[in-house]
Amino acid sequence: MPEHSEKIYDIFIAGGGINGIGVARDAAGRGYSVCLCEMNDFASGTSSNSTKLIHGGLRYLEYYKFRLVQESLKEREVLLKMAPHIIWPMRFILPHSKGMRPAWLLRLGLFLYDHLGFRKILPGTSHIKLNNSEFGSPLKSNFKFGYEYSDCWVDDSRLVILNAIDAASKGANIQNYCKVTNVSKSDGLWSITTTNSIDGKQRVSKAKSFINASGPWIDDVLESSFKKKNSKNVRLVRGSHIVVNKLFDHDRSYICQNNDNRIFFMIPYEDKFTLIGTTDIDHGQSAGKVEISEEEQLYICKSANEYLNTEISLKDIVWSYSGVRPLYDDGASEAQDATRDYVIKVEEQDSSLMVNIFGGKITTYRRLSESILKHVEGFLGKRGNSWTEKSSLPGGDIAVDGQLDLQNKIQMRYPFLTEETIKRLVRSYGTISFDIYGDAENIDSLGDHFGSGLYEREVKYLIREEWSRTSDDILFRRSKLGLSLSEDEIKKLDLY
Ligand code: FAD
């Protein structure tokens, strides 16, 4: 028999990706009562499988998506100030050679990119010579010059987790491994059944409004939980990335144009690696398990080899990941042409509110949340003002360029930690690192060591404060230590 909750929530949210969690945080901060259920781990869907850029999207200018580009460009500095521990400025080199988009068009695009977003912190575009430069040395010699512009890097899954921590600290009931399995209406309220995938327990909650933030699963939720037949609103477009050992030593990324006119990135990743991607193909299957195909792996290697001095092949791939973009189906013929903008569909009937979220980007999650809150306010009445623009995410109470300073402070307080671990702590937890390590005086006080600087003390924190239930939660979403730990070390963590 399902357990029935007495409480009537203002808002129930299905889906713990960036969009659902972003709405939960904003709403809880305005004083609404919120419950959010995620069927797997937070960010286990698309939100940990992105290219990890807070960007305007240079290529969207070609599609005249000025609203989307401008909103995204403005968000870069807002988000950078909110979370300078997990988001940092990154310079992108756009190498140029014959046969590519003409140089005048690139200059025009970059001029717009520099000026549409009212930049104050990020430096603007510059021309760069590539021959005889450390930035040109990984590239073939036909790339003699290029342009360099700014965007930001984000640890996407940590962005979700930090928003979740903040939402919970503001009173939201946030749960992972808890699937929405049925939704019905009675007495003007939504009645939502959830099933916990760990203990199998069912629970029925009541809410005045329901937000479907299930991303690629949005049509599944409409069909299986709402019993709506033939829901076909979303176009699932798969994007995959490969990770190879570091291809270059500097901190710049490359944005490259492919023979088919698509663009892809080569980005410094987790200190020891280079991240390359993405692809853009219709997924053609249900949202379930998403994996890179061999065809995609070959495509990415071939694309990179058009640029690189040293060729890469399938054997160089140390890791890969894939995600599906839950794009609103606007009928575009090619996957890469489908709109990346978010679409919010609102249904208000029988004194209840239902909102479906389609598409969107990590970059625009905060603005999307504000738009949704406008609908919620219209329905439930206003409780508080919009507040997230000037807020810090947990651990992000440092200056925009304050990572090094924080590293030094952690080093002074915990001199027994390695430089590599301290850098990881700063870029995962920011000032929360002091709560995790607390009064630790030496390495022995950190408990068991699981490898690569991951000690029992951090694992306990991740279980207690960040909802970690499996070793994958810890190794691939709370961190990327899964790339460094050996099989035996992972087994040890599994058994913990
Ligand atoms: P998701 O993150 O998929 O979250 C939906 C969640 O709902 C999932 O966790 C799922 O488990 C859960 N769920 C489903 N059904 C149920 C249910 N019945 N009950 C409970 N929970 C349920 N954006 C950028 O800004 N910058 C980038 O560089 C970028 N690169 C990208 C690269 C790729 C390859 C892809 C695919 C996307 C990229 N994006 C990027 C876009 C961005 O990643 C997505 O728009 C965003 O992550 C979508 O978030 P979401 O919350 O809507 O979906």
Boltz pocket constraint, residues with backbone or C-beta under 6 A from the ligand:
constraints:
  - pocket:
      binder: B
      contacts: [[A, 14], [A, 15], [A, 16], [A, 17], [A, 18], [A, 19], [A, 20], [A, 37], [A, 38], [A, 39], [A, 40], [A, 41], [A, 42], [A, 43], [A, 44], [A, 45], [A, 46], [A, 47], [A, 48], [A, 49], [A, 50], [A, 51], [A, 52], [A, 53], [A, 54], [A, 55], [A, 178], [A, 179], [A, 180], [A, 181], [A, 213], [A, 214], [A, 215], [A, 216], [A, 217], [A, 221], [A, 237], [A, 238], [A, 239], [A, 240], [A, 278], [A, 279], [A, 322], [A, 323], [A, 324], [A, 325], [A, 326], [A, 357], [A, 359], [A, 360], [A, 361], [A, 362], [A, 363], [A, 364]]
      max_distance: 6.0
